[in-house]
């Protein structure tokens, strides 16, 4: 594997890991644990993430996970967002539009990366 290889990626958290997390949340005395234990739907978020093209690559020895939302325009410019945390990159998952030179609308592709190991 070299630093230029881009690998498709899908989130697949095993059921036993989610059960272990649920068990730990049952025993914790922390107010937000109730939300994570009783209301957070991991499988729904997993499906939402997996609805988008995701990849990993290695850059300077660091594994980088990113979403790539392609524009319908073949010559679109890629707009790159780089985040250190993963929860924020879920929202801008549609092609972006920018206005250049006052009147001309340009469709942009979106690449959203998260700098953490996957």
DRENDO-1510 file (C-alpha; in Angstrom, 1 decimal, always signed):
<recs>
REC; n; res; u; v; w
REC; 1; UNK; +0.0; +0.0; +0.0 .
REC; 2; UNK; +1.4; +3.4; -1.0 .
REC; 3; UNK; +0.5; +6.9; +0.1 .
REC; 4; UNK; -1.4; +7.6; -3.1 .
REC; 5; UNK; -3.8; +4.6; -2.9 .
REC; 6; UNK; -7.4; +5.6; -2.3 .
REC; 7; UNK; -9.5; +2.8; -0.7 .
REC; 8; UNK; -13.3; +2.6; -0.6 .
REC; 9; UNK; -14.6; +2.5; +3.0 .
REC; 10; UNK; -17.9; +1.7; +4.7 .
REC; 11; UNK; -18.7; +2.0; +8.3 .
REC; 12; UNK; -19.5; -1.4; +9.8 .
REC; 13; UNK; -19.6; -1.5; +13.6 .
REC; 14; UNK; -20.2; -5.1; +14.8 .
REC; 15; UNK; -23.3; -5.8; +16.9 .
REC; 16; UNK; -21.2; -7.1; +19.8 .
REC; 17; UNK; -19.3; -3.8; +20.0 .
REC; 18; UNK; -22.6; -1.8; +20.1 .
REC; 19; UNK; -23.9; -4.2; +22.8 .
REC; 20; UNK; -20.7; -3.7; +24.8 .
REC; 21; UNK; -21.1; +0.1; +24.5 .
REC; 22; UNK; -24.8; -0.1; +25.5 .
REC; 23; UNK; -23.8; -2.2; +28.6 .
REC; 24; UNK; -21.2; +0.4; +29.6 .
REC; 25; UNK; -23.7; +3.2; +29.2 .
REC; 26; UNK; -26.1; +1.4; +31.5 .
REC; 27; UNK; -23.5; +1.5; +34.2 .
REC; 28; UNK; -22.3; +5.1; +33.8 .
REC; 29; UNK; -23.5; +8.0; +36.0 .
REC; 30; UNK; -23.3; +10.8; +33.5 .
REC; 31; UNK; -26.2; +12.9; +32.4 .
REC; 32; UNK; -25.6; +12.7; +28.6 .
REC; 33; UNK; -25.3; +8.9; +28.9 .
REC; 34; UNK; -29.1; +8.7; +28.9 .
REC; 35; UNK; -29.2; +10.2; +25.4 .
REC; 36; UNK; -26.5; +7.9; +24.0 .
REC; 37; UNK; -28.1; +4.9; +25.7 .
REC; 38; UNK; -31.8; +5.4; +25.0 .
REC; 39; UNK; -32.2; +7.8; +22.1 .
REC; 40; UNK; -29.2; +7.7; +19.8 .
REC; 41; UNK; -29.7; +5.4; +16.8 .
REC; 42; UNK; -26.3; +4.3; +15.7 .
REC; 43; UNK; -27.5; +2.2; +12.9 .
REC; 44; UNK; -29.5; +5.2; +11.4 .
REC; 45; UNK; -26.3; +7.3; +11.5 .
REC; 46; UNK; -24.3; +4.5; +10.1 .
REC; 47; UNK; -26.7; +4.2; +7.2 .
REC; 48; UNK; -26.7; +7.9; +6.7 .
REC; 49; UNK; -22.9; +7.9; +6.4 .
REC; 50; UNK; -22.8; +4.9; +4.2 .
REC; 51; UNK; -25.2; +6.5; +1.8 .
REC; 52; UNK; -22.3; +8.7; +0.7 .
REC; 53; UNK; -19.1; +7.7; -1.1 .
REC; 54; UNK; -16.4; +7.3; +1.6 .
REC; 55; UNK; -12.7; +6.5; +1.3 .
REC; 56; UNK; -9.5; +6.3; +3.2 .
REC; 57; UNK; -6.0; +7.1; +2.1 .
REC; 58; UNK; -2.7; +7.4; +3.8 .
REC; 59; UNK; -1.0; +10.8; +3.7 .
REC; 60; UNK; +2.5; +11.2; +5.3 .
REC; 61; UNK; +1.8; +8.0; +7.4 .
REC; 62; UNK; -1.6; +9.2; +8.7 .
REC; 63; UNK; -4.8; +7.3; +7.7 .
REC; 64; UNK; -7.3; +9.9; +6.5 .
REC; 65; UNK; -11.1; +9.1; +6.1 .
REC; 66; UNK; -13.1; +11.3; +3.8 .
REC; 67; UNK; -16.4; +11.7; +2.0 .
REC; 68; UNK; -16.5; +12.7; -1.6 .
REC; 69; UNK; -19.8; +14.1; -2.8 .
REC; 70; UNK; -19.4; +14.5; -6.6 .
REC; 71; UNK; -21.0; +17.3; -8.5 .
REC; 72; UNK; -23.3; +16.5; -11.4 .
REC; 73; UNK; -21.1; +18.9; -13.4 .
REC; 74; UNK; -18.2; +17.0; -15.0 .
REC; 75; UNK; -15.8; +20.0; -14.8 .
REC; 76; UNK; -16.7; +21.0; -11.2 .
REC; 77; UNK; -14.1; +22.3; -8.9 .
REC; 78; UNK; -13.6; +20.3; -5.7 .
REC; 79; UNK; -14.2; +22.2; -2.4 .
REC; 80; UNK; -12.2; +20.5; +0.4 .
REC; 81; UNK; -13.3; +20.7; +4.0 .
REC; 82; UNK; -10.8; +19.4; +6.6 .
REC; 83; UNK; -12.0; +18.6; +10.1 .
REC; 84; UNK; -10.4; +17.1; +13.2 .
REC; 85; UNK; -13.6; +15.7; +14.5 .
REC; 86; UNK; -16.1; +13.6; +12.7 .
REC; 87; UNK; -19.5; +14.8; +13.8 .
REC; 88; UNK; -19.6; +18.0; +11.9 .
REC; 89; UNK; -18.9; +16.7; +8.4 .
REC; 90; UNK; -22.3; +15.0; +8.1 .
REC; 91; UNK; -24.3; +18.1; +7.3 .
REC; 92; UNK; -22.8; +19.6; +4.1 .
REC; 93; UNK; -23.4; +16.4; +2.0 .
REC; 94; UNK; -24.9; +18.0; -1.1 .
REC; 95; UNK; -23.0; +19.6; -4.0 .
REC; 96; UNK; -22.1; +23.2; -3.1 .
REC; 97; UNK; -22.9; +26.2; -5.2 .
REC; 98; UNK; -20.7; +29.4; -5.4 .
REC; 99; UNK; -21.3; +32.7; -7.2 .
REC; 100; UNK; -18.2; +33.8; -9.1 .
REC; 101; UNK; -17.9; +37.1; -11.0 .
REC; 102; UNK; -21.3; +38.4; -9.7 .
REC; 103; UNK; -23.7; +36.4; -11.8 .
REC; 104; UNK; -22.1; +33.0; -12.8 .
REC; 105; UNK; -23.2; +30.1; -10.6 .
REC; 106; UNK; -20.6; +27.4; -10.4 .
REC; 107; UNK; -21.4; +23.9; -9.0 .
REC; 108; UNK; -18.7; +22.5; -6.7 .
REC; 109; UNK; -17.9; +19.0; -5.7 .
REC; 110; UNK; -17.4; +18.5; -2.0 .
REC; 111; UNK; -14.6; +16.5; -0.3 .
REC; 112; UNK; -14.9; +16.4; +3.5 .
REC; 113; UNK; -12.0; +14.8; +5.4 .
REC; 114; UNK; -11.5; +13.8; +9.0 .
REC; 115; UNK; -8.0; +13.7; +10.4 .
REC; 116; UNK; -8.3; +10.6; +12.6 .
REC; 117; UNK; -7.5; +6.9; +12.2 .
REC; 118; UNK; -10.2; +4.6; +10.9 .
</recs>
